[in-house]
Amino acid sequence: MRESNLQKKCLKWLESRKDICVANIHGGGWTAKGFPDLIACINGHYVAFELKVGENDMQDDQKVWRNRILRAGGYHFCPRSLEEFIKDVNEVEHDQN
């Protein structure tokens, strides 16, 4: 599966949830290099997703964004399947903080 296909599946799943606000980030000249693929607000939490498939790993600039988000108190996940993505969303939904 390509990352773009995984992104479409995850986005469609999030958009079906009326209690989650999501933004699909398209890379390009106006987006900061390495910015996560999807940004969501889940139960008032800032949640970023950098979607990967296969053996792909996060690039250095993506790791910089992950560290910034985590330092600021947000969540950052790097799921490799729709099932893993849903598990990550459930983790945030059940967080007591």
ABEGO torsion letter per residue (X at the ends): XBAAAAAAAAAAAAAABAABBBBBBBBEAABBBGBBABBBBBGGBBBBBBBBBEABBBBAAAAAAAAAAAAAGBBBBBBABAAAAAAAAAAAAABAX
